[in-house]
Amino acid sequence: NVLSKMDLLSKSARSKIDCYLDPDPHTLIGEVESNSRWNRKYRKLTESIGKIIDDYSLVRFIPLNLKNEENLADLQLTIDNIIQYGEEADVKMRDFDYPDPDNENVD
């Protein structure tokens, strides 16, 4: 997930947005602490989903700041890794050129 328009935020707003860039599933689990009937019934399910989200980093946002070239490069690298760009490309190996015996004494 790409969180765009980061270049439009103020510095104070950027510091507040960190909790959305890498959400904490323990917060989700913490919200289940109330004793409603729904929460008692689905507590184990919610904890399991939170654990899966945490273990496999299923929910993550990448900030997009058009004014920061490093940020754009990081985003491109992340996208390339996700879609496995270039994975099927053949490795290009340079063939070894044997020295020409006629040109041994060329100075």
Sequence and secondary structure as in RCSB ss.txt:
>XXXX:A:sequence
NVLSKMDLLSKSARSKIDCYLDPDPHTLIGEVESNSRWNRKYRKLTESIGKIIDDYSLVRFIPLNLKNEENLADL
QLTIDNIIQYGEEADVKMRDFDYPDPDNENVD
>XXXX:A:secstr
 EE  GGGS HHHHHHTHHHHS  HHHHHHGGGS  HHHHHHHHHHHHHHHHHHHHT S  EE  TT HHHHHHH
HHHHHHHHTTTTTS           GGGTT  
